Amino acid sequence: MSDEGSAYAAAGVDIEGAARALRSVQDFVTATHGPQVLSGVGGFGGMFEADLGGMSRPVLVSSVDGVGTKTKVAAMVGDYSGIGHDIVNHCVNDVLCQGARPLFFLDYFGCSRLDGAVFNAVVTGAAEACYKVGCALIGGETAEMPGVYHDGETDIVGCIVGVVDYDVRLPRNTAKAGDRIVGIASDGLHTNGFSLARRALFELGGLSVRDKLQESGVPVGEALLVPHRCYYEPLKALLGKPELCALAHVTGGGLYDNLPRVLPSGLRAVIEKTTWTPPEIFRTIARTGNVMETEMYRAFNMGVGMLAVVEKDSAEAIVRHLEVNGERAAVIGELLPGSPDVVIV
């Protein structure tokens, strides 16, 4: 019996539609598979033969996260092409903070009713992002749950596993007073703060996704949907080097809450906000939503997507390395004796 006449389809779950959607992305997914992947698409579990040669004490590093309500902006614009990149790059950056190389990734796609075009855009984007960093998209889950999700809503979650040699794991706990903080630029909100951004821009500011930012002329929706930047490629050559003490991915909690997670006790970070200019979208959110500056720096990355704690004498060389590799980076602060917190001056 076809799903069209089934009781399950009448309840809102289209099994055949899900199968078609999976077939539509199969080639993109398998393109991320190397010889370590021992199972094909559609198995009950993904099998990965870990080749950890050259590591004296390999440690697996895992992380799970979601893109939050950025999917609501994608629905408003009608563009999900960057959402798959968002979730993969977010997760890659998280395990990068332990110095880990990504091995494999799994995705979760939740919705009320499956839209094949949306599913295809998200999963192919995730596959492209995985391919760029040599990570296998090894499995996932597609869940149609009418009654749990509202119609038109999509929930995107990802789980990643990476590996690092124990002796070069991050943070090193070698940071000391006088060490510098290098900020690496973000491309926008990335995947955090969208509930506040939507309230400030659309509810309080009365803007639409089609309205343009005053200075750049970029549509608001386009500025919000710029994908989460991945920092693995420019930073991987620095992993294992003693001059790199720690990395902090600037996600929920912003600059205030993420950097203390990698600081030893007895050290505080002083960041000078004059060393970079936050992108226009953040200034627009603050203005239309009347959001206090302290809250902006706690809710958003404010234009700095990754922080590197580095030895003082190596800071400028590390900035040059990042710039040569296509990043915008600058020394934005230093460590001083004190409680492990962040002061922005």
C-alpha positions as CSV (number, residue, x, y, z in Angstrom):
1,M,0.0,0.0,0.0
2,S,1.3,3.4,-0.9
3,D,1.9,6.0,1.9
4,E,-0.8,8.2,0.3
5,G,-3.5,5.9,1.5
6,S,-2.0,4.8,4.8
7,A,-3.1,5.7,8.3
8,Y,0.5,6.8,9.1
9,A,0.4,9.3,6.2
10,A,-3.0,10.5,7.4
11,A,-1.3,11.1,10.8
12,G,1.2,13.3,9.1
13,V,4.2,11.0,8.6
14,D,5.3,10.2,5.0
15,I,7.6,7.2,5.1
16,E,8.0,7.0,1.3
17,G,8.7,10.8,1.2
18,A,11.5,10.3,3.7
19,A,13.0,7.5,1.7
20,R,13.0,9.7,-1.5
21,A,14.6,12.5,0.4
22,L,17.4,10.2,1.6
23,R,18.0,8.9,-1.9
24,S,18.3,12.5,-3.1
25,V,21.3,13.2,-0.9
26,Q,23.0,9.8,-1.0
27,D,25.7,10.7,-3.5
28,F,26.6,13.8,-1.5
29,V,26.9,11.9,1.7
30,T,29.0,9.0,0.2
31,A,31.4,11.6,-1.3
32,T,32.5,12.3,2.3
33,H,33.4,8.6,2.9
34,G,37.0,7.4,2.8
35,P,38.2,3.8,3.3
36,Q,37.6,4.2,7.0
37,V,33.8,4.2,6.5
38,L,32.7,0.5,6.5
39,S,29.0,1.0,6.3
40,G,26.8,2.5,3.6
41,V,23.9,5.0,3.9
42,G,20.9,3.6,5.7
43,G,22.4,1.2,8.2
44,F,21.3,1.0,11.8
45,G,24.7,2.4,12.8
46,G,27.7,4.0,11.1
47,M,30.9,2.0,11.2
48,F,34.2,3.9,11.1
49,E,37.6,2.1,11.2
50,A,39.7,4.6,13.0
51,D,43.3,4.9,11.7
52,L,45.1,6.5,14.6
53,G,48.6,5.7,13.5
54,G,51.3,8.1,14.7
55,M,49.5,9.0,18.0
56,S,51.0,7.7,21.2
57,R,47.8,8.2,23.2
58,P,44.8,9.0,21.0
59,V,41.9,10.6,22.7
60,L,38.4,10.8,21.1
61,V,36.7,14.2,21.4
62,S,33.0,14.5,20.9
63,S,30.5,17.4,20.7
64,V,26.8,17.9,19.9
65,D,25.1,21.2,19.1
66,G,22.3,22.7,17.1
67,V,21.6,25.8,14.9
68,G,18.8,27.0,17.1
69,T,16.2,29.4,15.7
70,K,18.4,30.4,12.8
71,T,16.1,27.9,11.0
72,K,13.2,30.3,11.5
73,V,15.1,33.0,9.6
74,A,15.9,30.5,6.9
75,A,12.2,29.8,6.6
76,M,11.4,33.5,6.4
77,V,13.9,34.0,3.6
78,G,13.2,30.6,1.9
79,D,16.9,29.7,1.9
80,Y,18.3,26.7,3.8
81,S,21.5,26.4,1.7
82,G,23.8,27.5,4.5
83,I,22.2,25.7,7.4
84,G,24.1,22.4,6.8
85,H,27.4,24.3,6.8
86,D,26.3,26.0,10.0
87,I,25.9,22.8,12.0
88,V,29.0,21.1,10.7
89,N,31.3,24.1,11.1
90,H,30.0,24.8,14.6
91,C,30.7,21.2,15.7
92,V,34.2,21.2,14.0
93,N,35.1,24.4,15.7
94,D,34.0,23.0,19.1
95,V,36.3,19.9,19.0
96,L,39.1,22.1,17.5
97,C,39.2,23.8,20.9
98,Q,40.6,20.5,22.2
99,G,43.0,20.4,19.3
100,A,41.1,17.6,17.7
101,R,41.0,16.6,14.0
102,P,37.4,15.7,13.0
103,L,36.7,12.1,12.1
104,F,33.0,11.7,11.5
105,F,29.7,13.6,11.9
106,L,26.0,12.7,12.3
107,D,23.1,14.9,11.7
108,Y,19.5,15.2,13.1
109,F,16.8,16.7,11.0
110,G,13.5,17.2,12.9
111,C,10.3,18.6,11.5
112,S,6.5,18.4,11.5
113,R,6.2,17.5,7.9
114,L,9.2,16.7,5.7
115,D,9.9,19.1,2.9
116,G,12.2,17.3,0.5
117,A,13.8,20.5,-0.9
118,V,14.6,21.8,2.6
119,F,16.0,18.4,3.6
120,N,18.1,18.2,0.5
121,A,19.5,21.7,1.0
122,V,20.5,21.0,4.6
123,V,22.0,17.6,4.2
124,T,23.9,18.4,1.0
125,G,25.3,21.5,2.7
126,A,26.4,19.4,5.7
127,A,28.1,17.0,3.3
128,E,29.9,19.8,1.5
129,A,31.2,21.2,4.8
130,C,32.3,17.7,6.0
131,Y,34.1,17.1,2.7
132,K,36.1,20.4,3.1
133,V,37.6,19.3,6.4
134,G,38.0,15.6,5.6
135,C,35.2,14.5,7.9
136,A,32.9,11.6,7.1
137,L,29.1,12.2,7.2
138,I,28.5,8.8,8.5
139,G,24.8,8.8,9.5
140,G,21.8,10.7,10.7
141,E,18.2,10.8,11.7
142,T,15.2,12.3,9.9
143,A,12.3,12.7,12.3
144,E,8.8,13.7,11.2
145,M,6.9,14.6,14.4
146,P,3.6,16.4,13.9
147,G,2.4,17.7,17.2
148,V,6.0,18.1,18.6
149,Y,7.1,20.6,15.9
150,H,4.8,23.2,14.4
151,D,4.2,23.2,10.6
152,G,7.0,24.8,8.8
153,E,9.5,24.4,11.7
154,T,12.8,22.6,11.3
155,D,15.3,21.5,14.0
156,I,18.9,20.9,13.0
157,V,21.3,19.2,15.3
158,G,24.7,17.6,14.8
159,C,27.1,15.3,16.6
160,I,30.8,15.1,15.8
161,V,33.7,12.8,16.9
162,G,37.3,13.9,16.5
163,V,40.7,12.7,17.8
164,V,43.7,14.3,19.4
165,D,47.0,13.0,20.8
166,Y,46.9,13.3,24.6
167,D,50.2,15.1,24.8
168,V,49.1,18.0,22.5
169,R,45.5,18.4,23.6
170,L,44.1,21.8,24.3
171,P,44.0,23.8,26.4
172,R,47.6,23.3,27.5
173,N,47.2,25.0,30.9
174,T,50.5,26.8,30.1
175,A,48.9,30.3,29.7
176,K,50.5,33.0,31.9
177,A,50.1,36.6,32.6
178,G,51.3,38.7,29.6
179,D,50.2,36.2,27.0
180,R,48.1,37.6,24.2
181,I,44.6,37.0,22.9
182,V,44.2,36.8,19.2
183,G,40.7,37.3,17.8
184,I,39.8,35.7,14.5
185,A,36.9,37.3,12.7
186,S,33.4,35.8,12.4
187,D,31.2,36.2,9.3
188,G,28.2,37.3,11.3
189,L,26.0,35.8,14.0
190,H,27.1,32.2,13.1
191,T,24.6,30.1,15.0
192,N,23.9,31.9,18.2
193,G,21.6,34.7,19.5
194,F,18.9,34.4,16.9
195,S,16.0,34.6,19.3
196,L,17.3,38.0,20.5
197,A,18.1,39.1,17.0
198,R,14.7,38.2,15.6
199,R,13.0,40.1,18.5
200,A,15.2,43.2,18.0
201,L,15.0,43.3,14.2
202,F,11.5,42.1,13.4
203,E,9.4,42.6,16.5
204,L,10.8,45.8,17.9
205,G,12.5,47.2,14.9
206,G,9.7,46.4,12.4
207,L,12.1,45.3,9.8
208,S,11.6,42.4,7.3
209,V,14.2,40.0,5.9
210,R,14.0,42.0,2.7
211,D,14.8,45.4,4.2
212,K,18.4,46.5,3.7
213,L,21.1,47.4,6.2
214,Q,21.7,51.2,6.1
215,E,25.4,51.2,5.4
216,S,26.1,48.1,3.3
217,G,22.7,47.7,1.6
218,V,22.7,44.0,2.3
219,P,19.3,42.5,3.0
220,V,18.7,41.8,6.7
221,G,17.9,38.1,5.9
222,E,21.0,37.7,3.9
223,A,23.2,39.2,6.7
224,L,21.6,36.9,9.3
225,L,22.0,33.7,7.2
226,V,25.7,34.0,6.4
227,P,27.1,30.5,7.4
228,H,29.1,29.8,10.5
229,R,32.8,30.1,9.6
230,C,35.0,27.0,10.0
231,Y,38.4,27.7,11.6
232,Y,39.9,24.2,11.2
233,E,42.0,24.6,8.1
234,P,43.8,27.9,9.1
235,L,44.4,26.7,12.6
236,K,45.4,23.0,12.1
237,A,49.1,23.9,11.3
238,L,49.3,25.5,14.8
239,L,47.9,22.5,16.7
240,G,50.6,20.9,18.7
241,K,52.8,24.0,18.8
242,P,53.7,25.2,22.3
243,E,53.0,28.8,21.4
244,L,49.3,28.1,21.1
245,C,48.0,27.7,24.6
246,A,44.2,27.6,24.1
247,L,41.3,28.1,21.7
248,A,37.9,29.3,22.6
249,H,35.0,29.1,20.2
250,V,32.8,32.2,20.7
251,T,29.2,30.8,20.7
252,G,26.4,31.2,23.2
253,G,27.6,33.3,26.1
254,G,29.7,35.4,23.7
255,L,33.1,36.8,24.7
256,Y,32.3,37.0,28.4
257,D,31.4,33.3,29.0
258,N,33.5,31.3,26.5
259,L,37.1,32.5,27.1
260,P,37.0,31.7,30.9
261,R,36.3,28.1,30.0
262,V,39.9,27.6,28.8
263,L,41.8,29.9,31.2
264,P,43.8,28.6,34.2
265,S,42.8,29.8,37.6
266,G,44.5,33.0,38.6
267,L,44.3,34.7,35.2
268,R,41.8,37.1,33.7
269,A,41.4,38.3,30.1
270,V,41.3,42.0,29.3
271,I,39.9,42.6,25.8
272,E,40.1,46.0,24.0
273,K,37.0,46.5,21.9
274,T,38.7,49.2,19.9
275,T,40.9,46.7,18.2
276,W,38.1,45.6,15.8
277,T,34.8,46.9,14.4
278,P,31.7,44.6,14.9
279,P,29.9,44.0,11.6
280,E,26.9,46.2,10.8
281,I,24.3,43.5,11.6
282,F,25.3,43.6,15.3
283,R,25.1,47.4,15.4
284,T,21.7,47.2,13.8
285,I,20.4,44.7,16.4
286,A,21.7,46.9,19.2
287,R,20.0,50.0,17.8
288,T,16.6,48.5,16.8
289,G,16.3,46.4,20.0
290,N,17.8,48.9,22.4
291,V,20.1,46.2,23.6
292,M,22.7,47.1,26.2
293,E,26.3,46.7,25.1
294,T,27.1,44.2,27.9
295,E,24.3,42.0,26.8
296,M,25.4,42.3,23.1
297,Y,28.8,40.9,24.1
298,R,27.2,38.1,26.1
299,A,24.6,37.0,23.5
300,F,26.7,37.4,20.3
301,N,30.2,36.9,19.0
302,M,30.3,40.6,18.0
303,G,32.5,39.8,15.0
304,V,35.0,37.5,16.7
305,G,34.3,33.8,16.1
306,M,37.4,32.2,17.6
307,L,39.9,33.4,20.3
308,A,43.4,32.0,20.5
309,V,45.5,32.4,23.7
310,V,49.1,32.6,22.5
311,E,52.5,33.3,23.9
312,K,53.4,37.0,23.8
313,D,56.4,36.8,21.5
314,S,54.5,34.6,19.0
315,A,51.4,36.7,18.7
316,E,52.2,38.8,15.7
317,A,53.6,35.8,13.8
318,I,50.4,33.8,14.5
319,V,48.3,36.8,13.2
320,R,50.3,36.8,10.0
321,H,49.9,33.1,9.6
322,L,46.1,33.4,9.9
323,E,46.0,36.3,7.5
324,V,48.0,34.4,4.9
325,N,45.5,31.6,5.3
326,G,42.5,33.9,4.5
327,E,41.5,34.9,8.0
328,R,41.0,38.4,9.4
329,A,42.8,38.4,12.8
330,A,44.3,40.8,15.3
331,V,45.7,40.9,18.8
332,I,42.7,42.1,20.8
333,G,43.8,41.6,24.4
334,E,46.0,40.0,27.0
335,L,46.0,37.9,30.2
336,L,46.6,39.5,33.6
337,P,46.6,38.1,37.1
338,G,43.1,37.8,38.6
339,S,40.0,35.7,38.7
340,P,39.2,33.8,35.5
341,D,36.9,36.2,33.8
342,V,36.7,38.6,31.0
343,V,36.9,42.4,31.1
344,I,36.0,44.3,27.9
345,V,37.4,47.9,27.9
